């Protein structure tokens, strides 16, 4: 065969291959309607404000392959309020995203969507991620789970914890590094080492309230309840208007089976920081445990009114309404939940 004809045939084959590849890529790339492309900001607002249809538009935006990592991260921050099999699939897909920051956001989404035992199956593989920050985010998401819940990932988690501890020890001391080191020591039951790391934290940042509260918890874990009580009392005397410390007092008293006194601290925390939905939630559950059902309902109603997207408070309020036999209120809240997310597991389970 003449060389010119051979080159012509080769060139035609190359062009044919390029054409086939172009057609394949064109057909496999999803076509995103313009309305969805333009709808990102509105979808994010709907999700944040708990408006009807929020889950649907949130899923639509997360399913897009063309949005920036920064925008994906903002969407993941809202996803735990809209659980479903679709939400879990979207979060799981982003565990493989090229951006480490997106993978971390997906880890946080799954932490909010999935109970402990199932969470370890999804996040355990991330303990071997190529990016250190992702590995450490996976560690934080799995800390506190029991060996049974961790299953096959109990050993890998311990290895990752030890690696993180070593990395923190090899970096300059900062308050953030030291408090994280304390958390890892607590996970391992190394309370004296945790106490030392917390002392370093408070030396670097004397007003670090999370470190102070963790120090109280560590003292408790070592059987030094009186020392913990005195430390908390001293801090409250110095900062009586700290909502964080008042909440810590309430939770400490709850831990020590003093629920009636705990209500005083938890109520004070809500009074000092009325927009803190976590404080209200803890107050509501404590009121319920004290058989003050109506007062507990009012606290949850306040959360739902201020933060309509807060699924945790909404679902608990539905349960409390059912408990008191107020089925009309149950139906109203269920209807609102269905408007937000028709695939919510709470609806499927027939709350």
C-alpha positions, 0 to 999 in steps of 0.5 A: 500500500502506498505511503500516501494512502496509508497516511490518509487511512490513519488520518481518517481513523484518528479523525473518526476516533476524535469524533466518536469521543466528542459525541460520547462526551457530549452525550454523557455530560448532563445538560443543566437547565438554565433555570437551575443554573440561575437558581443557586442563590435562591435554593440556598436561601430556601434551605437556610430559611426552611421554605417549602420545596427546600430539599428539592432545590438543594438536591438539584444544586448539589447534583450539578457538576459545574458549581464551584467547591466554595458553593458546594461547601455552603450547600453541604452546611444545610444538607443535614436538615434535609435527610433522605436517601438522595441526600446521602447519595449526594454527600457520599459522592462528594467524599470523592470530590477532587477538592479536599475542602469539599470532601471535608464538607461532605464528611460533616454532612454525613455526620449530621445525616447518619447515626454512629454505626452507619457513619463509620462504614461511610467515613472509615475509608477517609482515614486513608485519604491522601490529604491530611486535613481530610484524614483529620476531619474523618477522625473528628467525625468518628471520635466518641463512637464505641468499638462496636460502632467502629467495627473494622475501623477501630484499628485504623482510627487509633492509628490515625489518632496517634498520627494526629497526636504526633503531628500536633506535638511536632507543630508550634503550640497554639491554643487550637492545637492544644485543645485538639490534642486534649480531645485526642487524649480524652478519646484514648482515655489519657486524662492526665495528658489531656489535662496537661494539654488543656493547661497549655491551652489556657496558658496561651488563651486564658479566656478559652471557655471550651478549654475550661469546660473540657478541663472540668469534664476531664477532672470528672472523668478522673473521679475529681468531681469536687475539684471540677465543681470548685473550678466551675463555681470559680469561673461562674463567679468571675463571669456570671453573665456567660451563657456558655458557662451557665449552660455548662453548669446545667449540663454538669448538674444533669450529669450528676443527677441534679436535674432540678438545679440543672434547669436553673443553669440551662434557663439562665443560658437561654435568657442570656443568649436567646438566639442559641438554639442548642441551649434551648434544645437542651433546656427543652429536653431537660424540661421534658425529663422533669415532666414539664411537657408544656414548657418543653413544647414552648421552647421547641416552638420557639426554635422552630419559629426562629429557625424553620429549617431546624429539623431536629427541633421540629421532629422532637416537637412532633413527638412531644405534641403526640405525647400530649395528644394534640394531634391537630398540632402534629398534623400541622407540623407533619404537613410543614415537614412534608412541604420542606422534604417529602422524602424525610425519613420521619414521614416515611416512618409515620411519625 
